[in-house]
Amino acid sequence: MMQNTDIKANNNEQADAKHLSENSDLLIKQQLTEQQVLIVGGGHVGLSFALLLAHHGIASTLLEKNRYPTIGPEDDQTRSHYLDSRNTALSRRTVEIYQEIGLWSQLQSHACRIDAVQISEQGSFGRAQLNKTDEQVDSFGQVMENAWLGRKLLLASQHESLITLIDNAAVTSIDQQIDGVTLTFNYYDENEHEQQLQGSVLVACDGRDSTVRQLLNIGITTYDYKQTAIVGVVETDKPHEHVAIERFSPAGPLAVLPLTDPEGDGNDDYQTGFRRSVVWVCPTGEETQYLEDDAHFLQTLQQAFGQRAGKFVTAGRRGAYPLKRVLAKEQVDGRCVIMGNAAHTLHPVAGQGFNLCMRDAHVLAQMLSTQVLKGGDIGDPQLLKRYEKSRQTDQKRVIRFCDAVVHGFTHPNPAIKLARNVALVAFDKLPNIKPLVANYAMGLKS
Ligand SMILES: Cc1cc2nc3c(=O)[nH]c(=O)nc-3n(C[C@H](O)[C@H](O)[C@H](O)COP(=O)(O)OP(=O)(O)OC[C@H]3O[C@@H](n4cnc5c(N)ncnc54)[C@H](O)[C@@H]3O)c2cc1C
């Protein structure tokens, strides 16, 4: 267990004393900490939500099933591995949210700008390109290594006195009362212990197979894409020039994203230093050959992708993710909210899943903060239902968009193939469509 609630109580006392001795804004923060948010699941969404709450002066206790790694100062200097596998495309809105809570300055050294997006289909004439200058933006977003994002979120949470992290802990039951919610969990050190926590509201960020969702008997709808995403980092013989490339092939979509240069990161196990992140979707069952054999992976990648990124020269370790859409039928039950992948797990084709979760987290933190400033109960079921309703438009739009891209671009019918190529050409030429799509992709329209 990383911290216990006694330590937390001390931390809060110290933090509160500090707030009281400063100005009246901080006095409000001190009052805000009296209501407690319980968060289950400390992945990127759970940790980000805890940090958003802390930014508003709201205290939270976060339970994570796995044991967090110990992070030393030297870990901060280098990447976890030069060719480590997963990366996330952060939309401009997500970057703005991290800027708002003061975290972006710590994240940005490992963020790579996307200045242009190219879309094309293997063996077809249609192609389209979005450029930052045409759309009059600084960038369309940033690509970041998951390992780096996770490490920074964890460090920031550990240093935040309003956040208590309890790792190695598994939820066993949830009991809702009229004025609060009680969480029972087991945590493990040398022995197993059962403990309870009381909060005003519980937010489940415990992933696609959410235990909280099951304990609350919230149903799901699922769709198996019968596809697996292979993710990894490759080196090319040409620099990426900050271009993200989305290419559709009969087997599935393929995205090649720019990554930061390795210069000065202490690693020397690279050939060219031109790193790119690859997300390659293939029919489930075909992934093994691409995971195990580097040469075969690079050769097939080159065939599917052509020369637009140059020559693929090195491949790092790859991971495989079977793709399923999982949607919770409800995202609020009494004083409990389902968030992150627990609420909606999407196809990664357009890099929207985490960005959508961040917009949900931002809105909920804002609504809870407003409620406390009004002297209200942050677990008020009516308030939480208003949150759920307020997020429906954005969520439905993103879910529809992702599915349209997956199905539209993998349909083998020649007439549909022709239509989508004509659509790509039209998209590239028509003046009013691009800014709209660019805004959606950047997470600026909801
Ligand atoms: C291949 C791929 C590429 C992607 N690329 C992008 C992208 O470029 N841009 C983008 O926006 N999105 C992307 N996504 C989506 C993004 O990865 C997810 O939306 C995001 O990781 C969801 O995070 P989460 O914290 O909700 O869930 P998770 O990452 O699943 O975290 C859940 C956490 O809860 C913990 N947990 C589970 N059960 C319990 C329990 N019972 N008690 C306590 N803790 C528990 C887990 O240990 C874990 O730490 C991609 C997804 C995939 C598969």
The ligand as an SDF file (V2000), in Angstrom:
LIG
                    3D

 53 58  0  0  0  0  0  0  0  0999 V2000
   -3.9010    0.4030  -29.5060 C   0  0  0  0  0  0  0  0  0  0  0  0
   -4.5650    1.5760  -28.8520 C   0  0  0  0  0  0  0  0  0  0  0  0
   -4.1560    2.8620  -29.2010 C   0  0  0  0  0  0  0  0  0  0  0  0
   -4.8050    3.9670  -28.6340 C   0  0  0  0  0  0  0  0  0  0  0  0
   -4.4170    5.2120  -29.0260 N   0  0  0  0  0  0  0  0  0  0  0  0
   -5.0950    6.2850  -28.5580 C   0  0  0  0  0  0  0  0  0  0  0  0
   -4.7580    7.5980  -28.9890 C   0  0  0  0  0  0  0  0  0  0  0  0
   -3.8370    7.8030  -29.7640 O   0  0  0  0  0  0  0  0  0  0  0  0
   -5.4880    8.6520  -28.4980 N   0  0  0  0  0  0  0  0  0  0  0  0
   -6.5290    8.4590  -27.6350 C   0  0  0  0  0  0  0  0  0  0  0  0
   -7.1820    9.4420  -27.2640 O   0  0  0  0  0  0  0  0  0  0  0  0
   -6.8420    7.2270  -27.1840 N   0  0  0  0  0  0  0  0  0  0  0  0
   -6.1550    6.1450  -27.6250 C   0  0  0  0  0  0  0  0  0  0  0  0
   -6.4810    4.8950  -27.1660 N   0  0  0  0  0  0  0  0  0  0  0  0
   -7.5040    4.7520  -26.1070 C   0  0  0  0  0  0  0  0  0  0  0  0
   -6.8820    4.9140  -24.7060 C   0  0  0  0  0  0  0  0  0  0  0  0
   -5.7850    4.0580  -24.5890 O   0  0  0  0  0  0  0  0  0  0  0  0
   -7.9070    4.6100  -23.6170 C   0  0  0  0  0  0  0  0  0  0  0  0
   -9.0450    5.3850  -23.8360 O   0  0  0  0  0  0  0  0  0  0  0  0
   -7.3630    4.9130  -22.2340 C   0  0  0  0  0  0  0  0  0  0  0  0
   -6.2160    4.1400  -22.0010 O   0  0  0  0  0  0  0  0  0  0  0  0
   -8.3870    4.6040  -21.1520 C   0  0  0  0  0  0  0  0  0  0  0  0
   -7.7860    4.7460  -19.8980 O   0  0  0  0  0  0  0  0  0  0  0  0
   -8.5050    4.2790  -18.5550 P   0  0  0  0  0  0  0  0  0  0  0  0
   -7.6920    4.8440  -17.4530 O   0  0  0  0  0  0  0  0  0  0  0  0
   -9.9680    4.5890  -18.6080 O   0  0  0  0  0  0  0  0  0  0  0  0
   -8.4620    2.6960  -18.5880 O   0  0  0  0  0  0  0  0  0  0  0  0
   -7.2290    1.7100  -18.3480 P   0  0  0  0  0  0  0  0  0  0  0  0
   -6.0320    2.2160  -19.0220 O   0  0  0  0  0  0  0  0  0  0  0  0
   -7.7250    0.3550  -18.6860 O   0  0  0  0  0  0  0  0  0  0  0  0
   -6.9510    1.8110  -16.7740 O   0  0  0  0  0  0  0  0  0  0  0  0
   -7.7780    1.1830  -15.8300 C   0  0  0  0  0  0  0  0  0  0  0  0
   -7.0310    1.1390  -14.5130 C   0  0  0  0  0  0  0  0  0  0  0  0
   -7.8950    0.5890  -13.5190 O   0  0  0  0  0  0  0  0  0  0  0  0
   -7.2030   -0.4340  -12.8090 C   0  0  0  0  0  0  0  0  0  0  0  0
   -8.2230   -1.3830  -12.3470 N   0  0  0  0  0  0  0  0  0  0  0  0
   -8.8830   -2.3150  -13.0660 C   0  0  0  0  0  0  0  0  0  0  0  0
   -9.7490   -2.9810  -12.2710 N   0  0  0  0  0  0  0  0  0  0  0  0
   -9.6140   -2.4550  -11.0330 C   0  0  0  0  0  0  0  0  0  0  0  0
  -10.2320   -2.7140   -9.7790 C   0  0  0  0  0  0  0  0  0  0  0  0
  -11.1680   -3.6650   -9.6390 N   0  0  0  0  0  0  0  0  0  0  0  0
   -9.8720   -1.9820   -8.7040 N   0  0  0  0  0  0  0  0  0  0  0  0
   -8.9340   -1.0140   -8.8260 C   0  0  0  0  0  0  0  0  0  0  0  0
   -8.2890   -0.7330  -10.0010 N   0  0  0  0  0  0  0  0  0  0  0  0
   -8.6500   -1.4330  -11.0780 C   0  0  0  0  0  0  0  0  0  0  0  0
   -6.2320   -1.0260  -13.8120 C   0  0  0  0  0  0  0  0  0  0  0  0
   -5.1610   -1.7040  -13.1750 O   0  0  0  0  0  0  0  0  0  0  0  0
   -5.7980    0.2260  -14.5590 C   0  0  0  0  0  0  0  0  0  0  0  0
   -4.7260    0.8630  -13.9170 O   0  0  0  0  0  0  0  0  0  0  0  0
   -5.8450    3.7720  -27.7010 C   0  0  0  0  0  0  0  0  0  0  0  0
   -6.2410    2.4750  -27.3360 C   0  0  0  0  0  0  0  0  0  0  0  0
   -5.6050    1.3980  -27.9040 C   0  0  0  0  0  0  0  0  0  0  0  0
   -6.0470    0.0010  -27.5230 C   0  0  0  0  0  0  0  0  0  0  0  0
  1  2  1  0
  2  3  1  0
  2 52  2  0
  3  4  2  0
  4  5  1  0
  4 50  1  0
  5  6  2  0
  6  7  1  0
  6 13  1  0
  7  8  2  0
  7  9  1  0
  9 10  1  0
 10 11  2  0
 10 12  1  0
 12 13  2  0
 13 14  1  0
 14 15  1  0
 14 50  1  0
 15 16  1  0
 16 17  1  0
 16 18  1  0
 18 19  1  0
 18 20  1  0
 20 21  1  0
 20 22  1  0
 22 23  1  0
 23 24  1  0
 24 25  2  0
 24 26  1  0
 24 27  1  0
 27 28  1  0
 28 29  2  0
 28 30  1  0
 28 31  1  0
 31 32  1  0
 32 33  1  0
 33 34  1  0
 33 48  1  0
 34 35  1  0
 35 36  1  0
 35 46  1  0
 36 37  1  0
 36 45  1  0
 37 38  2  0
 38 39  1  0
 39 40  1  0
 39 45  2  0
 40 41  1  0
 40 42  2  0
 42 43  1  0
 43 44  2  0
 44 45  1  0
 46 47  1  0
 46 48  1  0
 48 49  1  0
 50 51  2  0
 51 52  1  0
 52 53  1  0
M  END
$$$$
